[in-house]
Amino acid sequence: MQERLQKIISAHGVASRRAAEKLILEGKVRVNGSVAKLGDRADPLRDKIEVEGVMLTAPAQRVYIMLHKPRGYVTTMNDELGRKTVADLVRDCPQRVYPVGRLDYNSEGLLIMTNDGDVANSLMHPSFEVPKTYLVKVRGRDIDASVAALGEEMTIDGYSVKAASVRIEEVEGGRASIYITIREGRNRQVRKMCEKVGLEVRRLIRISVGNLMLGELKYGKWRYLTDEEIKYLRSV
């Protein structure tokens, strides 16, 4: 049965649908020897599909891991600028996994990686509104006023962003540690929200995605998700 290429690539655990679309647009996907175009369809049982020169094969098993991403790593499997990537941190994982969503270069914390395309799409798609909580260390002139403003709807990059749930953990002078929970997860959303209300982000750590908690996972290390955590992911 023919399906859209990005769906096939995602289902085979190579990349999320969004990342697969980017690969197609960049000319890195071939079907039966011909460069594919966005919108093309194929039959994974009949057609020869190559992604970046590698023949598409179904993953031997579904794998779900949690990585404590450090600062100074890009959330991609390879980087044209030669920067360190999260792939460097999970080389000892026996199955190829890819990141679900992104944490920018200077952000850290919980990052889910998997080869299950359906789970990845559910977590990333804005319509599912999976809550993500961040511990953010900030600096500003009026912490209380800025935090209050974060709890209101605002416009960023032309998009209307829903009010965040915000809680102040600690305040000392013009510095504070705050918890921010969002449900949309647009590009660099938390940083842009803070900037808009006059807060300078000094450190940003994602501590939870839905019911999954970073907990005591060591900086730069990864672990397999538990059966209960996998069950939750599949229910999102």
C-alpha positions in Angstrom: 0.0 0.0 0.0 1.3 3.4 -0.9 1.8 6.0 1.7 3.5 9.4 2.0 7.3 9.1 2.2 7.6 11.1 5.4 5.2 8.8 7.1 7.1 5.7 5.9 10.5 7.1 7.0 9.0 8.0 10.4 7.5 4.6 10.9 10.8 2.9 10.1 12.5 4.8 12.9 14.8 7.0 10.9 13.4 10.5 11.7 10.3 12.2 12.8 7.8 13.2 10.0 9.0 16.8 10.3 12.6 15.8 10.0 11.8 13.4 7.1 10.1 16.3 5.2 13.3 18.3 5.6 15.4 15.3 4.3 13.1 15.1 1.3 13.3 18.8 0.5 17.1 18.6 0.7 17.1 15.8 -1.9 18.4 13.2 0.5 15.7 10.6 -0.1 15.5 8.4 -3.2 12.8 6.0 -4.4 13.9 3.3 -6.8 17.0 5.4 -7.6 15.2 8.7 -8.3 15.3 11.7 -6.0 12.0 12.1 -4.2 9.9 15.2 -3.9 7.7 16.3 -1.0 4.3 14.8 -1.5 5.6 11.6 -3.2 4.2 8.3 -2.2 5.7 4.8 -2.1 5.0 1.3 -1.1 7.5 0.2 1.6 7.1 -3.5 0.7 7.7 -3.0 -3.1 9.8 0.2 -3.5 13.5 0.7 -2.7 13.7 3.7 -0.4 17.0 5.2 0.5 17.6 7.9 3.1 21.0 9.6 2.9 22.3 6.7 0.9 21.1 4.0 3.3 18.4 1.5 2.3 15.3 1.8 4.5 14.7 -1.2 6.8 12.3 -1.6 9.7 13.9 -1.4 13.1 14.4 -4.7 14.9 12.6 -3.4 18.0 11.1 -0.2 19.3 13.5 1.6 21.7 12.6 4.5 24.1 15.3 6.3 26.0 15.7 9.5 28.1 18.8 11.6 27.8 20.0 14.3 30.1 21.2 16.7 27.4 24.0 19.0 28.4 24.6 22.5 27.1 26.9 22.7 24.1 25.2 19.9 22.1 22.8 20.3 19.1 19.7 18.3 19.1 20.2 16.5 15.8 21.9 13.3 14.6 24.6 15.1 12.6 25.6 18.7 12.2 27.0 20.4 9.1 29.0 22.8 11.3 30.8 20.0 13.1 29.3 20.8 16.5 28.8 18.1 19.1 25.4 16.4 18.7 23.1 14.3 21.0 24.0 11.4 18.7 27.5 11.5 20.3 25.9 10.8 23.7 23.9 7.7 22.7 26.4 5.9 20.6 26.3 3.0 23.0 22.5 2.5 22.4 22.2 -0.7 20.3 19.4 0.7 18.2 19.4 3.9 16.1 17.2 6.5 17.9 16.5 10.1 17.1 15.4 13.0 19.2 11.8 13.9 19.8 11.5 17.7 19.5 14.4 19.9 20.3 16.4 21.6 23.1 18.5 24.4 21.7 22.3 24.5 21.9 22.5 26.3 25.3 19.6 24.5 26.9 19.8 21.3 28.8 17.7 18.6 30.5 15.2 15.9 29.5 15.2 14.8 25.9 13.3 11.7 24.7 14.8 9.7 21.9 13.2 6.8 20.1 12.8 5.0 16.8 9.0 4.9 17.2 7.7 7.4 14.7 4.1 7.4 15.9 5.1 8.2 19.5 7.4 10.9 18.3 4.7 12.6 16.3 2.2 12.4 19.2 4.7 14.1 21.5 5.7 16.8 19.1 2.3 17.7 17.5 0.9 20.9 19.1 -2.6 19.6 19.0 -1.8 17.0 21.7 -0.7 19.8 24.1 1.8 17.6 26.1 3.0 19.8 29.0 6.7 20.5 29.3 8.1 22.0 32.4 11.4 24.0 32.6 13.5 25.2 35.5 14.7 28.6 34.3 17.3 30.8 36.1 16.7 34.4 35.1 17.8 37.9 35.8 15.5 41.0 35.6 14.6 44.4 37.1 11.1 43.5 38.3 10.8 39.7 38.8 7.3 39.7 40.1 5.9 41.8 37.2 7.7 39.7 34.6 6.5 36.5 36.1 2.9 37.8 36.1 3.3 38.7 32.4 4.5 35.2 31.6 1.1 34.0 32.9 -0.7 35.9 30.1 -1.2 35.2 26.4 1.3 36.8 24.2 2.4 37.0 20.5 5.8 35.6 19.5 7.0 35.4 15.9 3.5 36.2 14.7 1.9 33.3 16.7 -0.4 33.7 19.6 1.1 31.8 22.5 -1.0 30.5 25.4 -0.4 31.6 28.9 2.2 29.6 30.7 1.9 28.2 34.2 4.6 29.9 36.2 5.9 29.4 39.8 8.7 31.3 41.5 11.1 28.9 43.3 13.6 31.4 44.6 14.3 35.2 44.4 17.5 36.9 45.4 17.9 40.5 44.3 17.4 40.8 40.6 17.8 37.0 40.1 15.3 34.2 40.4 14.7 30.5 39.7 11.3 29.9 38.2 9.3 26.9 36.9 7.6 27.4 33.6 5.1 24.9 32.0 4.1 25.3 28.4 2.0 23.1 26.1 2.9 24.2 22.6 6.7 24.0 22.4 7.4 26.4 19.5 11.0 27.1 18.5 12.9 28.6 21.5 9.5 29.5 23.0 10.5 29.7 26.7 13.6 31.9 25.9 11.5 34.2 23.7 8.7 34.5 26.2 11.2 35.5 28.9 12.9 38.0 26.6 9.5 39.5 25.8 8.7 40.2 29.5 12.2 41.6 30.3 13.9 38.5 31.7 17.4 37.4 30.7 17.7 33.6 30.7 20.9 32.5 32.5 20.2 28.8 32.5 17.3 26.7 31.1 16.7 23.0 32.1 13.8 20.9 30.9 12.7 18.8 33.9 9.6 17.0 32.6 7.7 16.1 29.5 4.1 15.1 30.4 4.4 12.5 33.2 8.1 11.8 32.4 10.5 13.3 34.9 14.3 13.9 34.6 14.8 13.0 38.2 18.3 12.0 39.2 19.5 11.1 35.7 23.1 12.2 35.5 24.2 15.1 33.2 25.1 13.7 29.8 23.8 10.2 30.5 20.8 8.2 29.2 18.6 5.4 30.4 15.9 3.2 28.9 12.3 4.2 29.8 10.4 1.9 32.1 7.5 -0.1 30.9 5.2 2.3 32.8 6.8 5.3 31.1 6.5 3.6 27.6 2.8 2.8 28.3 2.2 6.5 29.1 4.0 7.7 25.9 1.8 5.4 23.8 -1.3 6.7 25.5 -0.6 10.4 24.7 
